[in-house]
Each structure stands twice: as structure tokens, then as C-alpha cells.
């Protein structure tokens, strides 16, 4: 989306486009029927961010990404908590296993001298 919004350029020499089409280097076929949606200075931000086409395209792309997955931040936090809990559980189970099998592994096996 970012590239598409920034891909509007003047058509190269020798290329004629049908009426209503614009030249975009990132669109398949390089002819898109959407006119150039962004131009410098369309928006004013409170923090005096320059309103360039690139900055507005970045903002649009970021907003669309957030709108597609509004639960993204919460999902990442839950995932981090799950990974921590699994690592803690693996450590505790490993310690328990070591303590349980330590008794069995350290037993000395003796065979009767006359038996076999």
C-alpha cells in the first residue's frame, strides 16, 4: 500500500494512457484508474510533523494495519506471558525430574557372587 501510494509518477515519454488512467510504477500494467490521492500539505498535525506524501502514506499504511488487527498488541502480550510461563514450567519439571531420578540413578547395583 505504501509503495502504491508513492508510486504516482509522470508517464514516460512515448507512453499514452487512456483517459481516466494515471501512471503508477508499482501497479501491474503501470496504469491505474485511481487518481493520485495524496499531495503535500493536505493535513496539519499538532506536533508539526511535515505533511509530505511519504509521511501521509506511512500514516495511512500504519492505520490500515492497526484497523486490520486491533487486538495485535494484546495478542503479543499474551504470547509473551505464555512463553514465560512455559519456560518456568519446563524449568520446574526438569528440576523435579532430576530430583526424582537422582535417587534411582545413584543406586549401586550389586550382583550375588555365586548367582550367575
N, C-alpha and C positions, 0 to 999 in steps of 0.2 A: 504494500500500500504506500509506504514511504517513497519508494522509487517511482511508482506510478504518478504520485502527486508532484514529484520533482522532475518528471521526465518530459514535460512540455517544452519543446524547442521549436524554432522556426524550421519549416520544411526545407530540406536540402535543395540546391539548385537542380532543376530538371525534373523534380517530383511534383506532380499535380495531384491534389486531393479533391475529392468530390465536395460539394457544398455541404456544410454542416459537420465536416470532419476536422479534427485537429491532429497534428503530428506529435506523437509521443514515442520516444525511443524505447521505452520499456513495455509497451503494449504489443501483443502479437500482430504483425502486419503493419505496425507503426501508425495506424490510422484509428483514432478513437472518436466516437461521436459525442463524448462529454467535453465541453469546453473547459478551459483552464479554470479550476475552481479557486485557486489561491493567488494572491498578489501581495506584494509588500505593503505593510501599513494597514491592513484590514482590521486588526484587533489591537486594543491597548490593554496591557497588563498592569496591575497595580504595582508590581515590583520593577517596572521599567525594563522588562525584557524586550529586546528588539523584535519587532514583528516582521521577521523575514519569512520568506516562503518555506525555507528549510525548517525553521523553528515551528511554524504552524503545522507543517506536515508531520513533524515529530510529535507534536501535541495531539493531533488527530489520531495518529497511529497508536500512541500510548492510551488514549481514551478508548479506542475500539478494542484494544487488547484487554483493558480492565472491564469493559462492558461485556465482553465475551465470557470472562471468568471472574466475576466479582468475589468469589469465595477463594481465590488463589492464595492470598496471604494466610487466611485461616487454615487452609489445607496444608500449606508448607509448615506452619507451626505445629499442627497435629502430627505431621510426618516426623518432624524433629523430635517431638516428645516420644513418639513411638520408637524411633531408633535408639534414643537414650534408654528407654525402659527395656528394650530388648537386649542392649549391651549389658545393662545392670543385671538382668535375669540370667544371661549367659555366664556372667562372672560368678554369680551366686550358685548357679547349678554346677559350674565347673569346680568351685571350691567344695561344694557338698559331695560331689562325685569323688574328688581326690581324698577327702576325709573318710568316706565310706570304703573305698577300695584300698586305702592305705593299710588298714588292718589286715586285709586278705593278702595283699602283695608282699607284706613283710613277714609273713609266717614262714617258718623254716619247715620244709618238708623232710621228714626222716623216714627212711625205709628200714624194716627189720633186717638184721644181718643174715639171718638164715632163710628168709622168705623166698627170694626169687632165685 
